[in-house]
Every structure is written in structure tokens, then in C-alpha cells.
Amino acid sequence: MKGAGALIRVAGYEVETLRKRLAAIVDRRTDLEMKVAMLDAEAEAETEHAKTDAEAGWYLIGYREGWKIRRAQYEAQIQTALAEETGARDALAAAYETLKKYERVAEIAADAKTKEENRREAADLEEVSRNRRSARG
């Protein structure tokens, strides 16, 4: 099967492309989760500061409203990234399965070619053997 090598290369390229895409999505999701953690830590620090400073306490209400909005935005982006990650994982699994199918077909074709070559070689040796026997007798 002459085209098997090309199919395997194309499928391998697709697998690598999807791996990179998945890695980028995971990195983006991780970055968003880190932003949420930093935002939560910042809110905790502001709450502690408001406990010691009466003036900061007045601003805490507005800060909390802004914090809720920013956190909700990050959470929505995280949910989107999780959906993309699931899709990318599914696409990667399908591409990997296709690559393995092509590799298996190429392996079967190579095995069949080897068996045919061995059969021809055995037939040639049998022919040589018959020729020698007929030459002797």
C-alpha cells in the first residue's frame, strides 16, 4: 500500500496539531483558574484591610460588587475553556484512533508483502530443486 505512508504522516500531523491545541486550551484554563485564585486572595486582603481601616470599609461594598462581576466573567471563561477542552480531547482521541487504524493497515500490508515474498522465494527454491533433480536423473 503505497499511500499508507502519506496517510500516516497526515494523520500524525493532525494528532500533533490537536495535541498542541489541547495544550493551549489547558494552559488558558489554568491561567483563568489562577486569576480566580488571585482575585479571591485579593478580596480576602481587602476584607482584612477594611476590618482595620474604617474608610476602607466604605469602599468595600463597591469593591465586592466589582469582584463578583470579574469573578463571574472568569468563571464563564473557565466553563467555555472546559467545553473546548472536552471537544479537543474528543477530537484528539478520534484522530489518534484514525492514526492507529492507518498504521495497522500499513502493518497488515507489509506483512502480506513479506508473506508473498517468502512464498515466491520458496517457490523459486522449489523450482531450483526440481531442476537439479531432473538434471541428475
HELIX and SHEET records of a PDB file:
HELIX    1   1 ALA A    4  THR A   52  1                                  49    
HELIX    2   2 ALA A   54  ARG A  136  1                                  83    
END                                                                             
